[in-house]
Amino acid sequence: MVCAVDSAASDSPRPLAGLIAAARAERRPLLLPGVYDAFSARLAAAAGFEAIYLTGAGLANSRLGVPDIGLVSADQLVDHVAAVADGVGVPLVVDADTGFGNAINVMRVVRRLERAGAAAIQLEDQVFPKKCGHFAGKAVIGAGEMEGKLRAALDARTSQDTLIIARTDAHAVEGFEAALERAARYRAVGADLIFVEAPTSKDEMRAICNRIDAPQVANMVEGGATPTLPLEELGEMGFAAVLYANAALRCAQRALTEAFSELRESGTSANLVGSMSTWEERQAAVGKPHYDELEARYAS
């Protein structure tokens, strides 16, 4: 089992734009695993991922135990980002949903997330409160209003290294062509990456990359509307980054469900030991040796 390397948390992350440019030059997408808390983020960084994605759905599921329907507050998101960013030394891409209001709200949220440690901030054009991009019953704001929110986000960031990702959910509401039109408009405003959510076929995915001159994000949602494709094929299509937003959370859910079932039925953890991390692996994953060293260094 891979355990987190604590020294990575103190390193300055390489700018995300550089990682994406390097990946595009090699015709491979930057793979962004979804994390949902500081612990899962440390494990992802220790596994060698160059950047990670803080999933809004994962945050809603893990912190509040609710579905991804816009129930997380801006304060909760900012606090969560600060905790995750403090524990890892790789760029953190943050799902900021709709920006929690109008363009003025977006400006404040972008500034707060940037200070908290976000390397990239994803904003979408759904009506607030939003829904998961693969849920039915979504609604979108006007393209002009979203353009204003994106301009506000771009003006609010203090560093050009902080990327703004513009996501459109218009496909399920207005159709694929309307989604492409919105994507082109959002790119023209200055969004650094474009994310057309929930295409339903390979042909649509190819069209997104061929018709929108911008780095594109693909979202692999197992069981969702979009085909789950190999990374190599997505790279050949032209995608710059690929999200596996909730794969880890869903694996953790299955493992926890089975562990709790076994514990409830047997009344002992004896049968679970083989599927557990060891005591030492657990402590290493959260950097306890590093903190032991600090305690010794500053002891009176």
SVG drawing of the C-alpha trace seen along z (x, -y; Angstrom):
<svg xmlns="http://www.w3.org/2000/svg" viewBox="-37 -42 52 56">
<polyline fill="none" stroke="black" stroke-width="0.4" points="0.0,0.0 1.3,-3.5 1.5,-5.9 1.6,-9.7 5.0,-11.4 4.7,-14.2 7.3,-16.5 5.2,-16.9 2.8,-19.0 5.4,-21.7 6.5,-21.9 5.2,-24.5 3.0,-22.9 4.0,-23.1 1.6,-25.5 -1.4,-23.5 -1.1,-25.3 2.4,-23.8 1.2,-20.3 -1.7,-20.6 0.6,-22.0 3.0,-19.2 0.3,-16.6 -1.2,-18.2 2.2,-18.2 2.3,-14.4 -1.3,-13.9 -2.2,-12.6 -4.8,-14.1 -3.9,-15.1 -5.6,-12.5 -7.3,-14.1 -8.5,-11.7 -11.4,-12.9 -10.8,-13.3 -13.3,-14.2 -11.3,-15.1 -7.7,-15.7 -7.1,-12.0 -8.1,-10.9 -6.1,-13.8 -2.9,-12.7 -3.3,-9.2 -3.8,-10.4 -0.7,-12.6 1.3,-9.7 0.1,-7.5 1.9,-9.9 -0.8,-12.0 0.4,-15.3 -2.8,-17.1 -6.1,-16.3 -9.7,-17.2 -11.8,-18.1 -15.2,-16.9 -18.3,-18.8 -20.4,-15.7 -17.9,-13.9 -17.8,-16.8 -21.6,-16.8 -21.7,-13.0 -18.9,-12.7 -19.2,-15.8 -22.9,-16.2 -24.2,-12.8 -26.5,-14.4 -26.8,-14.1 -25.1,-16.6 -28.0,-19.1 -26.4,-22.3 -26.6,-21.9 -22.9,-22.7 -22.3,-26.3 -19.4,-28.5 -18.0,-28.6 -17.9,-24.8 -16.2,-24.6 -13.5,-27.1 -12.8,-25.4 -12.6,-22.1 -10.2,-23.4 -7.9,-24.9 -7.7,-21.6 -7.0,-19.6 -4.5,-22.1 -2.6,-22.2 -2.1,-18.5 -0.8,-18.0 1.9,-19.5 0.1,-19.1 -2.3,-21.5 -5.8,-21.3 -8.7,-21.7 -11.8,-22.8 -15.4,-22.2 -17.1,-25.5 -20.5,-24.6 -22.3,-27.8 -20.2,-30.2 -22.9,-30.4 -24.8,-33.3 -24.4,-36.1 -21.2,-37.6 -20.4,-39.5 -20.7,-36.3 -18.4,-34.6 -15.8,-37.3 -15.7,-36.7 -15.7,-32.9 -12.9,-33.0 -10.8,-35.2 -11.5,-33.0 -10.8,-29.7 -7.5,-31.1 -6.3,-32.2 -7.3,-28.7 -5.1,-27.0 -7.1,-26.3 -5.0,-26.0 -8.1,-26.0 -11.7,-26.8 -14.5,-25.2 -17.7,-27.2 -20.9,-26.0 -23.9,-27.6 -26.6,-25.8 -29.3,-27.6 -28.6,-27.8 -29.0,-25.4 -27.4,-23.1 -27.7,-19.4 -25.2,-16.7 -24.4,-17.0 -25.8,-13.5 -29.1,-14.0 -32.3,-14.8 -34.2,-18.0 -31.4,-20.5 -31.8,-24.1 -29.3,-26.6 -28.9,-30.4 -28.7,-32.5 -25.3,-32.4 -24.9,-36.1 -25.3,-35.9 -22.7,-33.1 -20.3,-35.2 -20.6,-37.9 -19.8,-35.5 -16.8,-34.2 -15.5,-37.8 -16.0,-38.4 -14.0,-35.2 -11.2,-36.2 -11.0,-39.7 -11.1,-38.4 -8.1,-36.0 -4.9,-37.5 -2.6,-35.2 -2.8,-34.1 -1.6,-30.7 -5.1,-30.2 -7.1,-28.7 -10.8,-29.2 -12.7,-26.2 -16.0,-27.0 -18.5,-24.2 -21.7,-24.1 -24.6,-21.8 -26.7,-23.0 -26.6,-19.7 -29.3,-18.1 -31.4,-21.2 -31.0,-22.9 -29.3,-20.3 -25.7,-19.5 -25.4,-22.4 -26.5,-24.9 -23.9,-23.5 -21.2,-23.9 -22.3,-27.5 -22.1,-28.3 -18.7,-26.6 -17.4,-28.8 -18.7,-31.9 -17.2,-31.0 -13.8,-30.5 -14.1,-33.9 -14.6,-35.5 -11.3,-34.1 -12.0,-30.8 -8.8,-28.8 -10.4,-25.4 -13.8,-24.3 -15.9,-21.5 -19.0,-20.4 -20.7,-18.2 -22.5,-14.9 -21.9,-14.2 -23.7,-11.0 -21.5,-9.5 -18.0,-9.2 -19.0,-11.3 -20.1,-14.1 -16.9,-13.9 -14.9,-14.2 -16.9,-17.1 -16.3,-19.0 -12.5,-18.8 -12.7,-19.5 -15.1,-22.4 -14.0,-24.3 -10.5,-25.7 -9.6,-25.4 -8.2,-22.8 -11.1,-20.5 -12.1,-18.6 -13.8,-15.2 -15.7,-13.7 -15.8,-9.9 -18.8,-9.1 -19.2,-5.3 -22.9,-4.6 -23.6,-8.2 -24.5,-9.6 -21.0,-9.8 -19.1,-6.7 -16.3,-5.7 -13.2,-5.6 -9.6,-4.7 -7.2,-7.6 -5.4,-6.9 -8.5,-7.3 -9.5,-10.5 -6.0,-11.8 -6.4,-10.9 -9.7,-12.8 -7.9,-15.9 -9.0,-16.2 -6.5,-18.1 -7.7,-16.8 -9.9,-13.9 -11.8,-13.7 -12.5,-10.5 -14.4,-12.5 -16.0,-9.9 -14.3,-6.6 -12.4,-6.6 -15.4,-7.6 -17.5,-4.9 -14.8,-2.3 -14.5,-3.5 -18.3,-3.3 -18.3,0.3 -15.4,1.2 -17.0,-0.5 -20.4,1.1 -18.7,4.6 -16.6,3.8 -19.6,2.6 -21.7,5.6 -19.0,8.0 -18.5,6.2 -22.2,6.2 -22.7,9.9 -19.6,11.3 -19.0,8.9 -15.3,8.9 -12.8,7.2 -10.7,10.4 -12.0,11.2 -11.3,7.7 -7.6,7.5 -6.5,8.8 -8.3,6.0 -7.1,3.2 -4.1,1.0 -1.6,1.8 -1.2,-0.4 2.1,-1.7 0.6,-2.4 -2.2,-4.4 0.2,-6.6 2.5,-7.1 -0.4,-8.1 -1.2,-11.1 2.5,-12.0 2.9,-11.0 6.7,-10.3 7.0,-13.9 5.1,-15.2 7.2,-13.1 10.3,-14.7 8.8,-18.1 8.0,-17.3 11.5,-16.2 13.0,-19.3 11.0,-21.8 11.0,-20.0 12.2,-22.1"/>
</svg>
